[in-house]
Amino acid sequence: QVQPVESGGGLVQAGGSLRLSCAASGRTFSNYGMGWFRQAPGKEREFVAAINWSGGSTNYADSVKGRFTISRDDAKNTVYLQMNSLKPEDTAVYYCATAGGEGLYSHEAWYYYWGQGTQVTVSS
């Protein structure tokens, strides 16, 4: 079982950057796709970015394309989300999740193991 643990959240001004990390352990970590989701107050959790088992394919929500970058380092059992040009509407709790397969998925139903989340707050 892969249990992700997020870190790197915090308070940043609009236009700034943050780099989130998601650490996981287990011998099967490198065999599965990973994703980032976020949930703002009063809203449902939404897809942000996904990466396949090898890191060779990625996918992003339209709202973050050109600003966010997902990557993974299997040697460190870690997936990253580099967030640039942050906007107040990016404020949310960000969650890392492990998919049930090796592919690239954008729907919550494909993910089975979730971290506790890390808070990102973007001020104006």
Wavefront OBJ file of the C-alpha trace (Angstrom):
o trace
v 0.000 0.000 0.000
v 1.350 3.435 -1.024
v 0.553 6.244 1.450
v 1.597 9.714 0.190
v 2.675 12.531 2.538
v 2.540 16.123 1.224
v 4.754 19.032 2.274
v 5.831 22.466 1.035
v 2.620 24.454 1.399
v 2.512 27.918 2.912
v 1.607 31.577 2.459
v 2.782 33.393 -0.669
v 1.921 36.657 -2.430
v 0.226 36.676 -5.826
v 2.789 36.130 -8.567
v 5.044 34.083 -6.313
v 6.055 30.431 -6.426
v 5.884 27.322 -4.268
v 7.174 23.781 -4.742
v 5.107 20.992 -3.213
v 6.563 17.565 -2.464
v 4.782 14.246 -2.067
v 6.747 11.446 -0.440
v 5.674 7.813 -0.543
v 7.184 4.485 0.380
v 6.742 0.934 -0.792
v 8.326 -1.366 -3.324
v 5.562 -0.702 -5.908
v 5.754 3.131 -5.892
v 7.421 3.408 -9.307
v 4.766 1.208 -10.966
v 1.812 3.601 -10.553
v 0.571 6.920 -11.829
v 0.362 9.881 -9.437
v -1.845 12.948 -9.294
v -2.345 16.289 -7.579
v -5.805 17.569 -6.621
v -6.957 20.611 -4.662
v -9.988 21.685 -2.658
v -10.898 25.291 -1.889
v -13.298 26.235 0.950
v -16.894 25.514 -0.022
v -15.910 23.786 -3.264
v -15.492 20.199 -4.417
v -12.060 18.688 -4.887
v -10.745 19.258 -8.414
v -8.037 17.789 -10.624
v -4.773 19.732 -10.958
v -2.116 17.537 -12.597
v -1.196 13.906 -13.256
v 1.909 11.945 -14.232
v 2.199 8.354 -15.424
v 4.321 5.580 -13.917
v 7.532 6.515 -15.749
v 7.151 10.304 -15.771
v 7.054 10.311 -19.569
v 3.487 11.625 -19.812
v 1.739 14.451 -17.948
v -1.654 16.143 -17.959
v -2.885 19.437 -16.450
v -6.131 21.207 -15.716
v -6.715 24.162 -18.041
v -6.610 26.544 -15.081
v -2.959 25.714 -14.295
v -1.448 25.011 -17.735
v 1.696 27.033 -18.302
v 2.046 27.802 -14.588
v 2.330 24.415 -12.810
v 4.688 21.513 -13.536
v 4.411 17.965 -12.175
v 7.449 15.673 -12.024
v 8.626 12.556 -10.206
v 11.857 11.093 -8.879
v 11.483 7.358 -8.292
v 14.914 7.119 -6.638
v 13.544 9.356 -3.864
v 9.975 7.981 -3.960
v 8.785 11.564 -4.451
v 6.488 13.487 -6.809
v 6.648 17.297 -7.090
v 4.347 20.136 -8.089
v 6.161 23.339 -9.053
v 3.679 26.229 -8.894
v 4.604 29.553 -10.529
v 2.676 32.799 -11.089
v 0.324 31.923 -8.253
v -3.088 33.592 -8.080
v -5.473 34.075 -5.129
v -7.823 31.549 -6.749
v -5.099 28.900 -6.334
v -5.701 29.014 -2.571
v -6.701 25.509 -1.482
v -5.628 22.369 0.306
v -3.499 20.380 -2.140
v -3.630 16.581 -2.097
v -1.301 14.004 -3.607
v -2.751 10.635 -4.625
v -1.648 7.280 -6.037
v -3.590 5.788 -8.937
v -4.753 2.203 -9.249
v -2.851 1.716 -12.506
v 0.276 2.788 -14.359
v -1.414 5.287 -16.683
v -2.466 8.935 -16.744
v -5.749 9.765 -14.986
v -7.678 12.976 -14.281
v -10.665 11.617 -12.322
v -10.751 11.018 -8.576
v -12.252 7.563 -9.091
v -8.944 6.293 -10.497
v -7.037 7.132 -7.297
v -6.976 4.871 -4.259
v -4.360 6.212 -1.825
v -4.507 9.833 -0.648
v -2.315 12.057 1.485
v -3.569 14.341 4.262
v -3.075 17.519 2.220
v -0.989 20.682 2.539
v -2.419 24.217 2.709
v -1.506 26.763 0.028
v -2.648 30.351 0.617
v -2.067 33.064 -1.999
v -2.599 36.645 -0.848
v -3.350 39.653 -3.041
l 1 2 3 4 5 6 7 8 9 10 11 12 13 14 15 16 17 18 19 20 21 22 23 24 25 26 27 28 29 30 31 32 33 34 35 36 37 38 39 40 41 42 43 44 45 46 47 48 49 50 51 52 53 54 55 56 57 58 59 60 61 62 63 64 65 66 67 68 69 70 71 72 73 74 75 76 77 78 79 80 81 82 83 84 85 86 87 88 89 90 91 92 93 94 95 96 97 98 99 100 101 102 103 104 105 106 107 108 109 110 111 112 113 114 115 116 117 118 119 120 121 122 123 124
